[in-house]
Amino acid sequence: MRTSQGLFVTWRDAPADAETRGIRALSRAGFVKKVGAGLYAHLPLMTRVMARLETLLRRELEGAAQEVDFPLLQPQALWQQSGRWDAYTRAEGIMFTVTDRAGRAHALGPTHEELAASVVGDVARSYRDLPLCVYQIGRKFRDELRPRAGLLRTQEFVMKDAYSFHTTPDDLAAQFCAMSDVYARVLTRLGVPWRAVEADSGSIGGTGSREFMLLSDVGEDEVLYSPDGQYAANAERAVGRAADPGPSPFAGATRRRTPDAGTVEAACAALGCAPGHMVKNVLLLATFARPDADDRVPVLVSVRGDDSVNTVKVWNAVQERAGQVGGGTLLRLDAAGPDIWADPAAVPLGYVAPDLPDEVLARQDTLHPDFLRLCDREAAALRDFATGANETGWHVTGANWHAQYRLPDIVDLRQARAGDACRHDPAQHLQAARAIEVGHVFQLGTRYTDALNITVSGPDGTPQPVFMGCYGLGVTRLVQAVAEVHNDERGLVWPEIIAPYHVVLTVVNMQDAAQAQAAGQLYADLRAAGVDVLLDDRDERPGVKFADAELWGIPWRVTIGRALDRGEVEIQERTSGHVETMPIRDAVTWLGERGT
């Protein structure tokens, strides 16, 4: 390609709202152009990078899955069957929906579990048809509340999503490992720092999942991991051992006056204890979708005073107990507001005890009459602890479960953090790193196939369940994630395997007939040798061309200038900046040997 014949535009400055180094570099180099909140046009250089990444993915998936192409519009009925229509349109609110002229509602695909299961369920009728794995690379749409960080969180993006179907959980587990290996190879070939971590399955569901994280300071996820490499998890899911608070200073249950001590810090100062000796009680309100009207369930969560509540873990615990409070899809989990109390003055915020009576709740048709009570493991292990006394200005000290308070359901609810002792080895302590999630693989089990009534005929002719997996990788997101890692003060530094071009030919003076002719011949020879080459034949100053070549991040720059008088060209490697001078006749072979 010749720059004079294409769309190659660079800018001195990045857009004011470009938040990270990666999106600033991609914008300045003319790879992308923002057209709206979370919406980006892919210009020619970006399109080539995307195509090369997709080619890499297809090569790695060869033999592991077959490529398909599912429609972006999906019938509402499928999502209602799976129970995710409310979850995606109301709870998370991230699904765009449209209605056709006949009044039929459709989802504008944020993901394709339901549709993939439906299609394969209609095709695969016998156990002999399985295992089966299909994938697609295409557009997805999500109505993000706050699109941010360029291509890392957008309304429209390209994803590689795969779906597998099996007759046994063991076969599903083997495919889960095989797809994990595909992701590992791809990220390794891209030369980026990455880590596979345990993850929360979220609204996708299933029996277990793993995220592939690209380590970067601009990531919105936190990864917690052990120094020995035996444990790594997203902070949403991570577990650790809280530090031992030491012996309790309290003995025997006693009510103590604690005026103006409505925070853990103030209460500890008044009582002469450490936060780890306290149980704090957090009031939340869970809203469930019901057939007639949404129902609200008050939730009381007890954790140690030095711990934070992990809302993802609480969400999962509440959803798992939906059957205890009337069933339905959990839509929201909010701080409890004053409208749910029979008498707000009777709820002493900052002084609540684990046994706050159900009678404080207002009797309302849409409000569950009892608290759903949950207790974190670390709080459940405390002895002789301090907590609120259900009266403003008072605490109880020296309290114990089963004596002063009934022990609620015990669940891991605390937010693990750096410094926690590891569960597998208390001598190891969790460390933290920021990361960008670029891939997520799930063992779904029968979550969707049961909901859609999908079975296959077994060897004896009886129906048997189908176990499903799904495997997503954000293609657009991964491109920017690579750009976040592979850049310097001069611009992008693409790994050769996905660089838009292998070589850029920079002609110092296009008005020099010899340089122009030599460049044209070398350009033709490189193309004939199968080398991806960009000829910068613009009538621009050399400094502008050199700066643009570095901004584009193309691995090799060949400069055709004064050295041509000796029959030579200069070849500079973008990564190291090292320059080789060689006869122009040797350049094609030399560069071809360094191609991908």
C-alpha positions, 0 to 999 in steps of 0.5 A: 500500500502507498500512503499517497493512495490511502487513508493515513492520518496522524495527529500531533495531540490525542483527543482530550478524553483519551484516558490511557496511553494505549488509546492516545497512541491509537488515536494519534496514529490514526488507527481509530476515530471516536464517533460517540460514547463507546463508539469507535470507527476502525480506520485502515491500520486498525482494520489490518491489526484486527484482521491479523489478530483474527487470523492468529485466533483462527490458526490456534483454533484449528482442530479445536472448533469449527467457525460459524456465524450466528445472527446478531438479533436473537428472539426474546423467547430464548432469553426468557426461557433461560431466565436471562431476559430480566437479568440483562434488560433490568438487573444489569441493564446492558442489553440493547433490545429492538422490536420489529414491525410485527411487535416481536422483541429481540435482543441485539446480541451481547453474547450468544449462549442461548442461540448457540444452545438452541441451534446445536440442540436442533442439530445434534440429536444423538450422543454420537454427534457430540462433543462439538465446539463452534466459534464465531468472530463478530460484533457484540453490543452492550449498553454500558453505563459508563463507556470508558478507556477507549476500546476497553469498555465500549457499546459495540465491539468485536469478540471471539465467542465459542460454545462447546457441547458434551455428554459428560462433565469430564469431557467438558472439563477437557475442552475447558482446558483445551480452550484455556491452552489456546488463550495461553498460546495467543497471549504468549505469542503477543508478548504480553504479561498475562495471568489466568485467574479464578473468576466470578461467573456473573450472569453467564453462570455455570459451575466455574470460570477462568479469566485471562488477564493482561497485566497493566496499570490501566486495568479496571480489575484487580488480581490477587495472587500468591508469590508461589504461583499456586493461586490467582483470582480476580479480587471479586472472587478471591479468598484469603485468610484475614490477619489474626486480631489477637486475643479479645480484650473482652470477657463476658457479655456486657452492654457498654455506653459508647456515645458518638461511636457510630463508626468502627473506628470510633467504637474501637477507640471508645472500647479499647479494641482492634477492628478485628475484634468487632462484628459490623452489620451492614443493611442491604435491600435485594430486589427480585423480579416476580411475575406480578410485581418486584419484591424487596428482601432486606439483607443483614450481612455480618463481617469483621470490623476490619473487613469490607463487604464484597458485593459480588459475593453477597449478590451470589449468596443472595441469588443462591437463596432466592428460593428461600424468599420467594424465588425470582431473578435478582435485579438490584442490591442496594443500601437499605433506605428509610422507606423499608423501616416501620420506624426509621428511628428504631434502626440505629445505624452504626449500632446495629446488632446481628439480631436486629429484630424483623419487627423493625421492617415495615409491613408492605406487600412488596417487602419480605417480612424477614431479614435474609441474614448472612455472616462471613466466615471470618466474623463467624470465627470470632469469640468474645467480640464487640458489636452494636446493641441495637440502640444508639450510643450502646455496644455489646462486648464479649459477645459470642455466637450461639450464646448472645446471637444466633449464627446466620448462614456462613458464607465467604463475603469479605473482600480479600486484599493484598497481605492476606495469608493464602488459604493453601499456604498461610506462609504465603501472602496475597499480592495485588496487580491491576489487569485488563480482562481479555478473555473468560472461559466457563464451564456452564454445565447444564445451565442453558441446556436444561432451561431450553430442554436440550438433550441427546439420545444416549446409547440405550435410546433414553434422553441424556443431558448435554453439558455446555461450555463457553469461551469468550475473548474480546478482540477489540479489547485485546488490541488496545490491551496490547497497545497499552503494553507495547508503546513508548514515548514515540508511539506504538510498538506492535509485536510483529504477529499483529502489526499492520505492516511488517515494513514501512519504506520511508523515502527521504525525498520523493522529488529525487528521481533515484530515490523514488525509483529505488523505492518503487522497485524495492516496494515491488520486490518486497510485495513479490516476496510476500512481505507486508509493506507500506510505502510512505511516498508522501511529499512530506519532510523526512522528520514527519515521515520518521515520526509517523513511522514510529507512531504507527509502530511498524516493526521495520523501517527502511530509509531510502535517502543519501545512502542510496548513492552508495547503493545502500539503505538503512533498516531500523528495528522499531523495538530496539532502535538498532540500525543496519546499513546494507546493500539495497539488493540484500534488503528483500532477503534480509527482511523476508527472513525476519517476517512472521 
